[in-house]
């Protein structure tokens, strides 16, 4: 499903939120935008996708950043990656199947938004264009729980017993979820090497980022630190 707001409804949203913010201030949430969506029978999650696609991450930014006088629609879903490299590993990345790692990413209940995987469940990044089994923001990639198959936008680093890239890949691919079936020791080595130097309990996210080389430009998987605020 997608949502299109014509210019008149966009202006209505901006005016509504502006009045509320001027009267009550902004508490750095979308509480007034969500109120407008409820009053106007607009799907809130679709509207949130539109707002975040336009740099509106709280009510005051709706007033400041949302373009008025034009129609807006939900951003398109990401296209699936090439079957030969669904996680968009960087060109030339090399990992031995026997490479050993001692840290993994797990779900922590209540951490961040869109946390649906089980507490303590092993997480791996979703491949490019994967369809989430629960609602997550369209502008970010997400982790997939290897027991539940459910998404989580944020995970945490946890120390583990030594595990090889090959054994880790077998654990993930053998979880029984179609979107993880192509996960190999190369993906395992890439993800686990990116968190090897991070401290346990550190929050991390995943996405796909542009990378510019000497003679080419490409998009590749990232695993990165996330700064969590109370």
ABEGO torsion letter per residue (X at the ends): XBBBBBAAAAAAAAAAAAAAAAAAEBAGBAAAAAAAAAAAGBBAAAAAAAAAAAGBABAAAAAAABBBGBBBBBBBBBBBBBAABAAGBBBGBBBBAABBBABBBBBBBGBEBGBABBBGBBBBBBBBGBBBABBBBAABBBBBBAAAGBBBABBBBBBBBBBBAAAAAAAAAAAGBAAAAABBAAAAAAAAAAAAABBBGBBBBBBBBBBBBAABBBBBBBBBBBBBBX
